[in-house]
Structures are given as C-alpha cells and as structure tokens.
Amino acid sequence: MKLLLISPRYHPHVGGVEYVVKSIAERLARRRHEVVVLAGEPNADEHFEEEVDGVRVIRWPIWSPEEAYHIPRRRGKLEALLGELSRDADVIHVHSVHSVFSMLSLRLVKRKASKIIVTPHYHGTGHTIFRRLLWSYWRLHVRRLLKDSIVHTVSKLEANLVERDFGCKTVTIEHGVEEWLRFVKWDPEGYVMYSGRLEKYKNIHVLAQIVNILNKQYDLNLKFKVFGRGSYRASLEKFLKTIGVEYELSDFKPYREYIDTLSRANLLGLLSEREAYGQSVNEANAIGVPVVIAKPWGFNFEGRSRTLIVDPKLPLYVIASRVYDLLAKAPLEGVSRVPTWDEVVETYIAKLYRA
C-alpha cells in the first residue's frame, strides 16, 4: 500500500503523538509498504525532506507557541504538496484533532484519497481557560471534518468522548509497546517516577504529596523523579522545595534511558485530570512496574496487574494508604501482557487500512 501519515510533529521531537506515529510508520515501512510522513517542524523556515529510520519524512514549517496549536506556514504551497502526495495514496492517516496543522491538512485532502483515517488523540477539552474557549468553536469545525472519515480511537473512554462531541462511531485499537519491553525486568531502586508534560492539570504536585506521605507515615524513604517539559515546571519546582521531598527534575530522557529509569522505579504515577490513553502506563504495565493512575481515563487499564486506579480528589492520606498496599502486594502478582506495536500494526492493516 501507499500510505500518507500526517502528524503535528515527528521524531526526534518528543511527545505521545510523535511516538505513536513513529512506531506505526517504521513498522509499516519494514513490511515494505510505501510510507510518507508529513509533519510540522517548528524550527524550519522552509519545508525539507529526509529519511528517518527507513521512513520518508517531509517536515513543514509551523508556528507552535508553547509547543501547542502547530499552525502551518505557507499554506498555498502546503495545499499543492498535499495534492501531490495524496494523488496516489491508498490511505491517508491523520493524527490529532488538537493540531491546526493536522486538521487543515485533513480539510485539504478530504476528497483526494480513497480512504482517510483520523486518530483524534482526544481527551475532551483544552488545558487552559483560553484553550477551553477556543474548543467551543474548534469542536464544531472538527465535527465537520470527521464526517465521512474512519475514526480510530485508542480507548473506550476516548471512543465515548468522540461519539458524544463529534457524533461519529469509532474503531477502537489500543496502543502497543516496543517488542523488547517484554524482556525488561523490574528492579526497583527507591523512587517514584513521572514522565510527561509538565502542566498543572497533570497533578504532579498531588503525586509529590503522596510520596511525602509515604515517606513520613510509612517510613519508605522514596525519592521523586520527574522528567518532561512544560509551563508548570517553575511552579512545580518551587512546590517540591516547599514540601521537602528529595527530587530530580529534568527534561525528557532518550527513550532507552527513559525505559531503563522506568524499570528501576518503585512506582509510576500519572494522576492527570485528562488523558486520551497514557502510554507511560502501558510501558510500565509491560515491564511490571506498579502504577497509580486517575479516574476516569485510568479505567482504560482496568484489570491489569500491579495497577491502582484512584480518584485524585480523595484525601491524600487515603490514596497514600492504597499505594502502600499496592507496593506491598505488587511483587506477588504477575506481569500484564500488553500488545506490541508489531501486533497493533497488524490490527491497523486488517481493521483500518484494508477493511
């Protein structure tokens, strides 16, 4: 097949959508499909093309303040390029309804391909008051664009949100993990970990307070390691200094280093108010690292071992008590079987691309 994948950005940029698109594109290329990725590039003045791990990648200049919106530049030239790329494409797969670049590209190709797939990566709203106001308009725009496309969601929760807000049925296929993760062993070294965007809605400060309670009330002596970037970084560091938890706060790690660090965590915490999926949870589950995650999106992982789903609005001492019980019983439980990206891509081909 000839496939065109459209993404807000692409590897080596770090982010959930970027990682998913990379994982799909590389495995499709290994199966000898002809794959082109068109991705936004915030540091470019002109578009350029390169090969990345066997994938043809075209990077288009975008304006992306605070790594958000992904607003394309040179739109006339973009339309011409999309006309050329979509002419012979069997499938066009567009990622993220939160990205202006992706949604404008979808509008430009809607009538130019035999099959269009959209993976929304949708969690219901924006992350600030301003972005939530924008979504009142943007949601109507996206609803029109999704019409006549095959919409792929990554969880039951996302499927419900998409049906509620955009009025369309979906095909649900969850994310996978790297194949070699099944051979990584959990070897805890005395810390709780968070990796992802540093935004207030992620409730990293709540996780820090739980670590503080575990140390003071249960004498666990856990450190707190946080990796990522975002607008909440300065406020978070100030808060961590105030409560007195021993911490490490640094940028995203290269993937192999991140997995090595994850495998040595006593606990991964993701108490975010809004997530489409939570790929770090998937990876922790595959390794066997205990996780504490938030309702309602945490129910995506219901039934997996070493996994605690909580309401982050509960009293912190209650959550800490449940986490303590989780840490005590986790070594006695087995490791959940999480699908690999190879398995997920085979499902994509069968249920999305050739269906």
N, C-alpha and C positions, 0 to 999 in steps of 0.2 A: 504493500500500500504506500501511497504518498500522503504524508501527514504534516500538517502545519500546526504547531503548538504556539499559542500566544500567551505571554506571561508578563506581569508588571516589571520584573527584573529576572536575571538568571545568574547562576553560579559564575564567579565566586562570591557574588552578593549573598549574604546570609539572611535566611528567613524561611518560614514554613512553606509558603507557596513556591519559593525558589527551589527548595529542597525537593518538594514533590515533583515539580516539572522536570528537574534534573534526573530524578530516579526513574521517571517514566520514559523520558527521551532516550536515555542511554540504553535502556533495555530494549526499546523498540528498534534502535539502530543496530544492536547486536543481533536481532532477529532478521536483519537485512531489509527492514522497511526503510523507505526514504523519508528521513525526518528533518524538518527545518523548524527551529525555534526563533520566533520573533519576540524580542524582549526589550523593555525600556532600559535605557542606560543614562543615569543622572549626570555622569561626568563627561558626556560626549557633546561635541559641537556639531558633528555630522554622523550619519549612520555608518557603520562599518561591519564587516563580516569576518568571522573566524571559525575555526573548528575547535571544539572543546570536548575532549574525551570521546571522539568519534561522532559528535553531533554538530551539524552546521548551525551556527548561531548568528543571527543578524541583530545587532544592537542599535536601537533607535533612540535619538536624544529626547530626553524628557526633563521636565521641571518637577522636582519632587521635594518640596519643603518638608523637613522633619520626617523624611522617608515615607511620606503619605501622598495620596492623590495620583501621582505618576501622570502628569499632564503632558501629552505629546507635543513636540515642536514640529514645525514644517509639515503641517497636516496634508497639504496638497500632494507633496512627494510621498507621504505615508500612504495615501489613498492609491497612488499609482503603483507603489510597491506591493500593496496588498492585492491589487487587481492582478498583478503578475504572479504572485505566489499562490493565489487561490485558484488560478485558471485550471491547473491540472491536479489540484489536491483532491484526494478521495475523502479525507476527513480534515476538518478544522476543529481544534480543541482549544477553547478559550478558558483561561483561568482567572478567577477573582472578579466578582461584581463590585468590589470595593475600589477597583482601579479604573481611573478615567481612561488610561491607555488601553486597557483590555476591552472596556465597553465601547469606546469609539471604534476600535478595530473590529469588534463584533458587528457594529452597525454598518461598517464599510464592506463587510464580506457576507452579510446575511443572505444575499441572493446569488452568491457566486460559488457556492460549493454544494455538492450533493448531500453532505451530511455535516451538521455543526453540533458539537458537544460543548456544553458550558458546565464547568465545575465552579460553583459560586464562592466556595470558602466563606460562607455567610454565617454570621453569628448574631444577626438581628438588628444591629444599630451601630452608631459611631461611638467613639471613645471620649468625646468631649461634648459640651453643650452645643458648641458651634457645629460640630460634625453631626450631631443628632438632628439639628435643624436642617442641615443640608440633606439628610437622608429622607426627610418628608417629601422632598422633590425627587431626589435620586431614585427612590424606591419605585415611583411611577414610571420613570424612564427605564429602569432595569426591567420592570414588568413587561413593557412593550418589547424590549429587546429579546427577552427569553422566549417569546412566543415563537412556536414552530422549531425550537431547538430541543435537542435531547439534553435534559438537565441531570447532571450526575452529582449526587451528594455523598458525603463521606461518613454520615452517621444518621441514625433515626431522628435525633434531635434536629439536625440541620434540615433533614427532609421535611419535618413538621413545620419549621420556620419558613422554608421556601414555599411550601404549599400555602401556608397562611398568608404570607406577604406578597407572593408573586402569582399565586393561583395556578401553579403547574405541578403535575406529577413528576416524580423523580425516579432515577435508578440509583440505589444506594450500594456503593462498594467502598469499604473502609481502606485506609492507608496501610501500607506494609512496612517492613523493616529490612535493613540490609541482611543478606543471607548469612553472613559470618557472625551476626549477633547471637545466633543460637549457640555458638561455641564460646562466648564470653562468659566468664564466671563472676558471680557476685562475691566481692571480697571487701566488706565494709571496714573503713578506717576512721570512723568517728566524726562524720559531718553530715549535715542536711544540705541538700542542693536545690537550687532553682536555676533554670536556664531559659531565657526568652526575652521578650521585650520588657523594658523597664518602664512600666506605666502604672499609675495608681490603681486602676481597675484590676490589675493582676494580683492585688492583695499580697504582695511580697512582704510588706510590713506586718501583716497578720501572721504569716508563716514565721517571721522572725520572733514575734512574741510567743508563739508556740514553742519554738526552740528554747527561748528564755525560760519558759515554764518547765519544760522537760529537764533542763539543767538544774534549776533551783529546787523543784519539787521532787524530782526522781533521781537527782544526782548523776545525770548521764554525761555531762561534760562534752556536749556536742558543739562543733563549730558550724558556722553558716557560710556556705559558698554560693555566690550569686554571679552569673555570667550573662551578659547581654548589654544592650544599649537602649536609650530612650529618654523621654523628657522627665521621668521621675527619678533619675539617678542621683542628683544632688540632694533632693529631699530624703530619699531613701538612706543615703549615707549619713546624713545628719541624724536621722531617726535611729540607725543602727548604733551610732556613737552614744546616743542618749540612753538606750536600754542596756548597753554594756555587753552585748553578745560579741564573742570573738568571731570576726568575719573576714571574708575575702570578697572584694567587689571588683570585677574586671570585665573586659569586653568578651564577646563570643569567642569560643575556642575553635580551632580547626577540628573537623568532625572526628577524626580518630582520637585526638586528645580529649575531646568532649566525652566520647564514649568511654575512654579509659577512666576519666574522672567520675562519670556516672556510675561505672561498675564498682567503684570504691566508696560510694555514698551509702550511709545507713538508711537514708530516706530521700526520695524526690518529692518535693511539694509543688503543687500547682493549684492554688485556691482562687484562680481568676474568676471574675464575675461572668465573663463571656469568652467562649472558645467554640470554634467550629468542630475541633477534634482534640488536639493536644498530642502532637507527635512525640514529644519527650516522654509522655506516659506510655505510649506504645513501645518505645525503645526500652524504658525501664521494665515494663512487663516482660519483654522478650529475654532480658538478662536475668530477671528475678529480683530487681531492686524494689523494696517496698515503696508504695506511693500513697500519698494522701491528696485527694482531688475534690473539687467542689461540685455540688449540685447546681443546676440540673444537668449541665453538659457532661458531668462525670458519669452519669448513667450509661454513656456510650461504652464504658468499660465494666459494666456490672457483670458479676460472675467470674471475673478474673481473680486469680490468687494474689495474695500479698498486696491487695488494693483496698483502700479505705475511702469511701465516698461520704463527705460530710457537708452540712450546711455551714458556710463560713460565718453566718450570723449567730451561730450558737456561742454561748460563753466560751472563752478561750480555754479555760481550765477543763471544760468538758471535751473539747477537741483534743487537747493535750493528753488527757487520760486515755482516749480511744487510740491515739497514735502510739502511746506507750504500750498498750495491749497489742497493737499491730506489730510493733518491733519485737515484742517477746515471742509471738507465735509464728512470725514470718519464716524463720529457718526450718520450721517443721512442715511447711507447706511446699508443694511442688511449684514449678515454674509454668506459667501460662504459655500455650502455643499461640504465637502471633504470626499471621501470614507474612511471607516475604514479598519483596517488590516483584520478584520473578512471578510469583503466584498471582499477585494483584494485576500485573500487566497482562497475563494470560486471560484473566477475567475481563479486563478492559476490552481486549480484542474480541472476545466472544459476546459480551453483553452491551458494549457501546459502539465499537467501530464496525463490526460486521453484522450486528443484529438487524 
